[in-house]
């Protein structure tokens, strides 16, 4: 693999997508995961062990919660992220243990401070719409790179898309870089991420964008 995607998701949108026991989601961007591109499930024998990250526990629960399942004792989400992505990221020395992998992701989260960046620009959850180009311009000027932004496409009868995920790209040296433009821009549905029954896809620049403050 060549680079890492560091994904933040908007808990309110994640809840909206799924039939689950998701209630009272956090009103701040949380970590979805730190993913090497082009590599998954690299070492099936390297099992997730929650005791290795016990020092990180309070931060993990706060910044990397399992949005879909509200019980604090669930470690399923982290196990999934480690099995699928962490075992691949571990080829880098700075990420080559569970403690380093999860700890470094928490560090990147604080460093990027996506919540602070959007608030400074006056972009906050509301019932009115934003222009996707405005959100992109804010992020690009703040970070100096182009992130990848994913939305829930409009439901039938709706005109607006709903912002759901923002991914930042990093080199193997953990330097921020622009994320590659989605291939086939004519079809923004290609790059999608499946969560439950609905899918996130690369946001459409021309559609009004909803940044919801509560689960509808």
PAKOLRO-367637 format. One record per residue (C-alpha): x, z, y; residue number from 1; residue in three letters. Coordinates in nm, 2 decimals. Last residue first. Layout:
X / Z / Y / NUM / ALA
...
//
This chain:
-3.44 / 1.18 / 1.27 / 216 / UNK
-3.12 / 1.38 / 1.22 / 215 / UNK
-3.01 / 1.51 / 1.55 / 214 / UNK
-2.78 / 1.42 / 1.84 / 213 / UNK
-2.77 / 1.05 / 1.76 / 212 / UNK
-2.52 / 0.81 / 1.89 / 211 / UNK
-2.73 / 0.49 / 1.91 / 210 / UNK
-2.57 / 0.16 / 1.99 / 209 / UNK
-2.73 / -0.14 / 2.16 / 208 / UNK
-2.63 / -0.45 / 1.97 / 207 / UNK
-2.38 / -0.70 / 2.10 / 206 / UNK
-2.06 / -0.57 / 1.96 / 205 / UNK
-2.19 / -0.54 / 1.61 / 204 / UNK
-2.05 / -0.24 / 1.43 / 203 / UNK
-1.85 / -0.29 / 1.11 / 202 / UNK
-2.07 / -0.19 / 0.82 / 201 / UNK
-2.22 / 0.14 / 0.70 / 200 / UNK
-2.45 / 0.11 / 0.41 / 199 / UNK
-2.77 / 0.27 / 0.31 / 198 / UNK
-2.88 / 0.39 / -0.04 / 197 / UNK
-2.63 / 0.67 / -0.09 / 196 / UNK
-2.32 / 0.61 / 0.11 / 195 / UNK
-2.17 / 0.27 / 0.07 / 194 / UNK
-1.90 / 0.15 / 0.30 / 193 / UNK
-1.90 / -0.19 / 0.43 / 192 / UNK
-1.66 / -0.46 / 0.55 / 191 / UNK
-1.87 / -0.77 / 0.49 / 190 / UNK
-2.17 / -0.70 / 0.70 / 189 / UNK
-2.00 / -0.81 / 1.02 / 188 / UNK
-2.04 / -1.17 / 0.91 / 187 / UNK
-1.92 / -1.41 / 1.18 / 186 / UNK
-1.62 / -1.19 / 1.21 / 185 / UNK
-1.49 / -1.32 / 0.88 / 184 / UNK
-1.22 / -1.07 / 0.82 / 183 / UNK
-1.25 / -0.74 / 1.00 / 182 / UNK
-0.99 / -0.71 / 1.27 / 181 / UNK
-0.69 / -0.51 / 1.14 / 180 / UNK
-0.67 / -0.16 / 1.27 / 179 / UNK
-0.44 / -0.11 / 1.57 / 178 / UNK
-0.15 / 0.12 / 1.50 / 177 / UNK
-0.09 / 0.49 / 1.52 / 176 / UNK
0.25 / 0.60 / 1.38 / 175 / UNK
0.23 / 0.80 / 1.06 / 174 / UNK
0.57 / 0.67 / 0.94 / 173 / UNK
0.36 / 0.49 / 0.67 / 172 / UNK
0.18 / 0.32 / 0.95 / 171 / UNK
-0.14 / 0.46 / 1.08 / 170 / UNK
-0.49 / 0.32 / 1.13 / 169 / UNK
-0.78 / 0.50 / 1.30 / 168 / UNK
-1.13 / 0.49 / 1.15 / 167 / UNK
-1.45 / 0.57 / 1.33 / 166 / UNK
-1.77 / 0.62 / 1.13 / 165 / UNK
-2.14 / 0.65 / 1.18 / 164 / UNK
-2.26 / 0.48 / 1.50 / 163 / UNK
-2.63 / 0.39 / 1.48 / 162 / UNK
-2.74 / 0.03 / 1.54 / 161 / UNK
-3.02 / -0.04 / 1.78 / 160 / UNK
-3.31 / -0.29 / 1.78 / 159 / UNK
-3.54 / -0.11 / 1.54 / 158 / UNK
-3.83 / -0.28 / 1.37 / 157 / UNK
-3.66 / -0.28 / 1.03 / 156 / UNK
-3.37 / -0.05 / 1.04 / 155 / UNK
-3.08 / -0.14 / 1.27 / 154 / UNK
-2.74 / -0.16 / 1.10 / 153 / UNK
-2.57 / 0.18 / 1.03 / 152 / UNK
-2.24 / 0.16 / 1.22 / 151 / UNK
-1.87 / 0.14 / 1.16 / 150 / UNK
-1.59 / 0.14 / 1.42 / 149 / UNK
-1.24 / 0.03 / 1.34 / 148 / UNK
-0.98 / 0.16 / 1.59 / 147 / UNK
-0.79 / -0.06 / 1.84 / 146 / UNK
-0.48 / 0.10 / 1.97 / 145 / UNK
-0.36 / 0.24 / 2.30 / 144 / UNK
-0.53 / 0.57 / 2.22 / 143 / UNK
-0.73 / 0.63 / 2.54 / 142 / UNK
-0.76 / 0.27 / 2.65 / 141 / UNK
-0.87 / 0.16 / 2.30 / 140 / UNK
-1.11 / 0.44 / 2.25 / 139 / UNK
-1.28 / 0.40 / 2.59 / 138 / UNK
-1.29 / 0.02 / 2.56 / 137 / UNK
-1.45 / 0.04 / 2.21 / 136 / UNK
-1.72 / 0.28 / 2.33 / 135 / UNK
-1.80 / 0.05 / 2.62 / 134 / UNK
-1.80 / -0.26 / 2.40 / 133 / UNK
-2.05 / -0.08 / 2.17 / 132 / UNK
-2.29 / -0.04 / 2.46 / 131 / UNK
-2.46 / 0.29 / 2.46 / 130 / UNK
-2.82 / 0.38 / 2.39 / 129 / UNK
-3.03 / 0.67 / 2.51 / 128 / UNK
-3.13 / 0.96 / 2.29 / 127 / UNK
-2.80 / 1.14 / 2.33 / 126 / UNK
-2.48 / 1.23 / 2.15 / 125 / UNK
-2.20 / 1.22 / 2.40 / 124 / UNK
-1.99 / 0.96 / 2.57 / 123 / UNK
-1.89 / 1.10 / 2.91 / 122 / UNK
-1.53 / 0.97 / 2.89 / 121 / UNK
-1.39 / 1.32 / 2.85 / 120 / UNK
-1.65 / 1.38 / 2.58 / 119 / UNK
-1.54 / 1.08 / 2.38 / 118 / UNK
-1.17 / 1.18 / 2.40 / 117 / UNK
-1.24 / 1.55 / 2.32 / 116 / UNK
-1.44 / 1.47 / 2.00 / 115 / UNK
-1.17 / 1.22 / 1.89 / 114 / UNK
-0.90 / 1.48 / 1.90 / 113 / UNK
-0.63 / 1.25 / 1.77 / 112 / UNK
-0.37 / 1.53 / 1.73 / 111 / UNK
-0.62 / 1.78 / 1.59 / 110 / UNK
-0.74 / 1.53 / 1.33 / 109 / UNK
-0.38 / 1.43 / 1.26 / 108 / UNK
-0.29 / 1.79 / 1.18 / 107 / UNK
-0.59 / 1.83 / 0.95 / 106 / UNK
-0.49 / 1.51 / 0.77 / 105 / UNK
-0.13 / 1.65 / 0.74 / 104 / UNK
-0.26 / 1.97 / 0.58 / 103 / UNK
-0.48 / 1.79 / 0.33 / 102 / UNK
-0.19 / 1.57 / 0.21 / 101 / UNK
0.08 / 1.84 / 0.25 / 100 / UNK
-0.12 / 2.11 / 0.06 / 99 / UNK
-0.22 / 1.86 / -0.21 / 98 / UNK
0.14 / 1.75 / -0.26 / 97 / UNK
0.34 / 1.44 / -0.17 / 96 / UNK
0.20 / 1.37 / 0.18 / 95 / UNK
0.51 / 1.39 / 0.39 / 94 / UNK
0.72 / 1.25 / 0.10 / 93 / UNK
0.51 / 0.93 / 0.09 / 92 / UNK
0.42 / 0.83 / -0.27 / 91 / UNK
0.15 / 1.10 / -0.24 / 90 / UNK
-0.08 / 0.87 / -0.05 / 89 / UNK
-0.19 / 0.73 / -0.39 / 88 / UNK
-0.28 / 1.07 / -0.54 / 87 / UNK
-0.45 / 1.16 / -0.22 / 86 / UNK
-0.68 / 0.86 / -0.22 / 85 / UNK
-0.91 / 0.86 / -0.53 / 84 / UNK
-0.83 / 1.19 / -0.69 / 83 / UNK
-0.76 / 1.37 / -0.36 / 82 / UNK
-1.08 / 1.24 / -0.19 / 81 / UNK
-1.29 / 1.32 / -0.49 / 80 / UNK
-1.15 / 1.67 / -0.52 / 79 / UNK
-1.22 / 1.72 / -0.15 / 78 / UNK
-1.58 / 1.62 / -0.19 / 77 / UNK
-1.63 / 1.83 / -0.50 / 76 / UNK
-1.50 / 2.15 / -0.34 / 75 / UNK
-1.84 / 2.31 / -0.31 / 74 / UNK
-1.81 / 2.68 / -0.21 / 73 / UNK
-1.94 / 2.63 / 0.14 / 72 / UNK
-2.29 / 2.51 / 0.02 / 71 / UNK
-2.42 / 2.25 / 0.26 / 70 / UNK
-2.40 / 1.94 / 0.05 / 69 / UNK
-2.41 / 1.61 / 0.23 / 68 / UNK
-2.17 / 1.71 / 0.50 / 67 / UNK
-1.89 / 1.82 / 0.27 / 66 / UNK
-1.69 / 1.98 / 0.54 / 65 / UNK
-1.36 / 1.85 / 0.66 / 64 / UNK
-1.32 / 2.00 / 1.01 / 63 / UNK
-1.48 / 2.35 / 0.96 / 62 / UNK
-1.45 / 2.40 / 0.59 / 61 / UNK
-1.10 / 2.25 / 0.57 / 60 / UNK
-0.99 / 2.46 / 0.87 / 59 / UNK
-1.11 / 2.78 / 0.70 / 58 / UNK
-0.95 / 2.67 / 0.37 / 57 / UNK
-0.61 / 2.56 / 0.48 / 56 / UNK
-0.43 / 2.86 / 0.33 / 55 / UNK
-0.63 / 2.81 / 0.00 / 54 / UNK
-0.50 / 2.45 / -0.03 / 53 / UNK
-0.31 / 2.49 / -0.35 / 52 / UNK
-0.58 / 2.72 / -0.49 / 51 / UNK
-0.82 / 2.42 / -0.48 / 50 / UNK
-0.65 / 2.24 / -0.76 / 49 / UNK
-0.72 / 1.87 / -0.78 / 48 / UNK
-0.58 / 1.72 / -1.10 / 47 / UNK
-0.27 / 1.50 / -1.12 / 46 / UNK
-0.34 / 1.33 / -1.45 / 45 / UNK
-0.55 / 1.05 / -1.30 / 44 / UNK
-0.26 / 0.93 / -1.09 / 43 / UNK
-0.32 / 0.63 / -0.86 / 42 / UNK
-0.69 / 0.65 / -0.83 / 41 / UNK
-0.71 / 0.40 / -0.55 / 40 / UNK
-0.47 / 0.17 / -0.36 / 39 / UNK
-0.52 / -0.13 / -0.13 / 38 / UNK
-0.52 / 0.06 / 0.20 / 37 / UNK
-0.41 / 0.42 / 0.18 / 36 / UNK
-0.69 / 0.65 / 0.28 / 35 / UNK
-0.71 / 0.97 / 0.48 / 34 / UNK
-1.07 / 1.10 / 0.45 / 33 / UNK
-1.41 / 1.17 / 0.59 / 32 / UNK
-1.29 / 1.41 / 0.86 / 31 / UNK
-1.55 / 1.55 / 1.10 / 30 / UNK
-1.69 / 1.43 / 1.44 / 29 / UNK
-1.88 / 1.71 / 1.61 / 28 / UNK
-2.24 / 1.82 / 1.60 / 27 / UNK
-2.21 / 1.98 / 1.25 / 26 / UNK
-2.50 / 1.90 / 1.02 / 25 / UNK
-2.80 / 2.13 / 1.03 / 24 / UNK
-2.94 / 2.02 / 0.70 / 23 / UNK
-2.80 / 1.80 / 0.42 / 22 / UNK
-2.96 / 1.88 / 0.09 / 21 / UNK
-2.96 / 1.51 / 0.01 / 20 / UNK
-3.15 / 1.19 / 0.05 / 19 / UNK
-2.89 / 1.00 / 0.24 / 18 / UNK
-2.83 / 0.78 / 0.54 / 17 / UNK
-2.96 / 1.02 / 0.80 / 16 / UNK
-2.73 / 1.29 / 0.69 / 15 / UNK
-2.43 / 1.06 / 0.74 / 14 / UNK
-2.56 / 0.97 / 1.08 / 13 / UNK
-2.58 / 1.34 / 1.19 / 12 / UNK
-2.24 / 1.41 / 1.03 / 11 / UNK
-2.05 / 1.15 / 1.25 / 10 / UNK
-1.76 / 1.04 / 1.03 / 9 / UNK
-1.39 / 1.04 / 1.10 / 8 / UNK
-1.17 / 0.81 / 0.89 / 7 / UNK
-0.79 / 0.80 / 0.88 / 6 / UNK
-0.69 / 0.46 / 0.74 / 5 / UNK
-0.34 / 0.45 / 0.61 / 4 / UNK
-0.10 / 0.16 / 0.59 / 3 / UNK
0.10 / -0.07 / 0.36 / 2 / UNK
0.00 / 0.00 / 0.00 / 1 / UNK
//
